[in-house]
Amino acid sequence: MDILVPISKCEQVEPYIMAGADEFYFGLDDRNWNFKYNQFEEINRMSSFGRKANVELDTAKKIIKTIKENKKKVFMTLNSCHYSESQRRYLKEMLSSPELSNIDGVIAGDLSIFGMIKNLGFNITVST
């Protein structure tokens, strides 16, 4: 059995690994998304919690690096129930960025982005 834990700070990674965590997930607090789509159009189901439950891209890069150095898995959440066509294009560009190239997969809730995620080479975990 793998233990999957949410992560919102780089400092949490090593203590969780020492406690037995095998896999991690994070959500992004993306200011550009919030500006473009409004704070009420969530990028993930925890967007309204801001940085209490999500991380900025710079922090995500550090978290991903630390997790991968420890040979563990890391996933990003894109688990809103629905994304518009414009939002799907935004997400595709985001997932194509070098900063996110080392994630192991995406936890997704909208079936319309599954093909895009798979075509970009990421594993999909269905969020219910």
C-alpha positions in Angstrom: 0.0 0.0 0.0 1.3 3.5 -0.9 0.7 6.4 1.4 -0.4 9.5 -0.5 -0.2 12.9 1.3 -1.0 16.5 0.4 1.9 18.9 0.4 1.9 22.6 0.7 5.4 23.4 2.0 8.8 22.1 0.9 9.7 21.6 4.6 7.0 19.0 4.9 8.5 16.5 2.4 11.2 14.9 4.5 9.2 14.5 7.7 6.4 12.9 5.7 8.9 10.5 4.0 10.3 9.6 7.4 6.7 8.9 8.5 6.2 6.5 5.6 4.8 8.6 2.8 5.4 7.2 -0.7 3.5 9.7 -2.9 2.6 13.4 -2.7 0.2 15.7 -4.3 -0.1 19.5 -4.6 -2.4 22.1 -6.1 -1.2 25.3 -7.7 -2.1 28.8 -6.5 -1.7 30.4 -9.9 -2.0 34.2 -9.8 -2.3 34.3 -13.6 -5.2 31.8 -13.5 -6.9 33.9 -10.8 -6.5 37.1 -12.8 -7.6 35.6 -16.1 -10.5 33.5 -14.8 -11.5 35.0 -11.5 -10.9 33.5 -8.1 -14.2 31.7 -8.3 -13.1 29.6 -11.3 -11.0 27.1 -9.4 -8.0 25.4 -10.9 -8.5 22.6 -8.3 -11.1 21.9 -5.7 -8.9 23.5 -3.0 -8.3 26.8 -4.8 -10.4 28.8 -2.4 -7.9 28.0 0.4 -5.2 29.8 -1.5 -1.7 29.2 -0.2 -3.0 27.3 2.9 -3.6 24.3 0.7 -1.8 25.2 -2.6 1.7 26.4 -3.7 3.0 28.9 -6.2 5.0 27.5 -9.2 8.4 28.4 -7.6 7.6 26.4 -4.5 6.2 23.5 -6.6 9.5 23.3 -8.4 11.3 22.9 -5.1 8.8 20.4 -3.8 9.0 18.3 -7.0 12.9 18.4 -6.9 13.0 17.3 -3.2 10.4 14.5 -3.7 12.2 13.2 -6.8 15.6 13.3 -5.1 14.0 11.0 -2.5 12.7 8.6 -5.2 9.1 9.2 -4.4 6.1 10.1 -6.6 4.5 13.5 -7.0 1.2 14.5 -8.6 -0.5 17.7 -9.3 -4.2 18.3 -8.8 -6.4 19.7 -11.6 -9.6 18.3 -10.2 -12.3 20.9 -10.8 -15.4 19.3 -12.2 -15.4 21.4 -15.4 -13.0 23.5 -17.4 -13.9 25.7 -20.3 -12.1 25.4 -23.7 -10.0 28.5 -22.8 -9.1 26.9 -19.4 -8.2 23.6 -21.1 -5.8 25.5 -23.4 -4.3 27.3 -20.4 -3.8 24.0 -18.5 -2.2 22.4 -21.5 0.3 25.2 -21.7 0.9 24.9 -18.0 1.5 21.2 -18.1 3.9 21.6 -21.0 6.2 23.9 -19.0 9.6 22.5 -18.0 8.8 23.3 -14.4 6.2 20.6 -14.3 7.9 18.0 -16.5 9.0 15.8 -13.6 5.6 15.2 -12.0 4.4 11.6 -12.1 0.8 12.4 -13.0 -2.2 14.5 -12.6 -5.2 14.0 -10.3 -8.0 15.1 -12.5 -11.8 15.5 -12.2 -13.0 16.7 -15.6 -13.1 13.9 -18.2 -12.6 16.5 -21.0 -8.9 17.0 -20.0 -8.0 13.3 -19.7 -6.9 13.0 -23.4 -4.8 16.1 -23.1 -3.1 14.9 -20.0 -2.4 11.5 -21.5 -1.1 13.0 -24.8 1.4 15.1 -22.7 2.7 11.9 -21.2 1.3 12.1 -17.7 -0.5 9.4 -15.8 -4.0 10.2 -14.7 -5.6 9.6 -11.3 -9.3 10.1 -11.3 -10.6 12.5 -8.7 -14.1 11.7 -7.5 
